[in-house]
Each structure stands twice: as structure tokens, then as C-alpha cells.
């Protein structure tokens, strides 16, 4: 992680630069290690970038090792399909991986760490995906 950017004091969002979009393989992922746990950054075929807790809500399988298709990732352990924009499991499965706000400016990628709870959906709509 190269830098930390404070957005504004009121929102308390801390944006951490984690690289460029080119650092994330197309239809793949990259793992960012944080003190609160690993975050998987995903890149879709449309160059959208999403960030989730790197743990499937089923048995905590590494989502970063799953297959990205459309705006979803399939867990490599038991085949659960997870929505990248929300972290929600696709029916009939139920559960949610923690969602982390992402900001892409040009080719630069940053994630919001301040005040975000990784476990089970901490985005609070800060990223605009939801």
C-alpha cells in the first residue's frame, strides 16, 4: 500500500492506494493484506473493480482463487456464487462476504479502510456499487 488519503473529516473515510487496475488480472483478482484481514480485489471483463473480504460466507474459502464471471465470483471450494457489487451469495445460497468500497481514478485503485467493518458487508454504499 503506497499512500493513505483522507477524504473529509465528516465521513472519516480513509482511501488507501493499492495499485493500478493493471495490477489486477482481467477476470481475476489480487489480494491486499490489511490488519483487519485480507481483501480480494476483482477486475471484470468491463474493467470494473470490486473489493470483498477474501472469505466465502459458506466455509471461508478464498474468493480470490475463484472464477470471475460477469459481476460475480464462484468460490473455489464449494461453488457458491457471490455478487461482486454487494458480497451477497446468489440464491439458493444465503450469506454475505464483507464488501469494501473501491475508488478508481484513471488507472489508480484505492480502497476505503477507515471505519469499514470487513465482516459481512461494511460498504455502507460509500463506493456507489450498491
N, C-alpha and C positions, 0 to 999 in steps of 0.2 A: 504494500500500500504506500503510495507516494505522498499524498497530502490529505489534509483534513480541511474542509471548508464549512464554516458555519453559515447557514442560510440567513436566519434572523433570530434574535433573542426570543421573540414571542413563540415561534414554532419549535425551537430547540432541536431542529433537525440538523444533524451533523452529516454532511456529504463527504464520503471518503473516496478519493480517486483510486480505482483498482486496475486501471489499464485502458486499453483501447478495444473497440469492437473487434478488431483484427486479432486480438489475443484469444478470442473465443472462437473455436472452430464452428463453421457453418453447420447447422443441425447438430450441434454438440454443446459441450459445457466446459467450464473451468471452475475450479474450487478456490474460494478465498477463505483463508483461515482467520477467525476472529476470536477474541477472548470468550465470546458467548457461544461459540460453535462454528462449524463450517457452513459456508453459504455457497450454493451452486449457482453460477451464472449460466444462463442458457441463451443461445442465439438461434433464431428461427431462420427459415429459408428467406423470409422477407426482411432479414436483418433487424428484427425486433429483439430486444434484450430483456430478460426477466431474471429475477433472483428469488430463490427459495432456500429454506433450510435444507441442507443436504441429507434429509432423512425422510423416507416414506412414512406416512402416518400409520401404515399397517404394521410392519415389523422393523422399521427404522433403516431399511435398505438404502444404499447410497444412490439417490436420484441422479447425481452427476454421472453415474455409469449407465444410465438408462438411455433409451432411444427417443430422440426428439422428433416429433411428427406434428406438423401444423403448429398449434399453440399448446401442445401437450407433450408430456414426457411419460414413458412407460417404465415403471420400476423394474430393474433387472432381476429382482428376487422372486416376486410372485405375480408380475404382470399387471399390477394396479396402474391405472392411467390417471395422471394428475394434471389439472389445468395449470398452465404456467402463469396465467394472469392472476390467479387467486390462491393457488395451492390446494384447491378443493379436489377431492377424489371424484372421479366420474362414476355415476350410478352403474351398477347396483352397490358399489363400494361406498363407504362413508368415512370421512375423516378429512383432515387438512394438514398440509405441511405449512410451516411458517413462511409467510411472504414478506419480502424485503423490498422497499421502494428502490427503484432504479432511475437514474437520470443519464441520458445520452445527449451530449452536446458535441456536434460534429462527429468525431470518431471516439471521443473520450467517454469512458463509462465510470459512473460514480454510484455508490450505494449509500443509503441512509442508515446510519447505525445509532444515532442518538435517540434514546427513548423508545427504540423499537424492541419489542419482545419477539425473539425468534420463534419461540414455541407457539405454534398454532395460530398464525395469521396476525402478524404485527404491523401490517402495512398502514392501516388506518387511512387508506385512499390517498396517501401522500404522493404516490407515483403517477396517478392517472390511469393505471391499468384497469381499475375497478370502478 
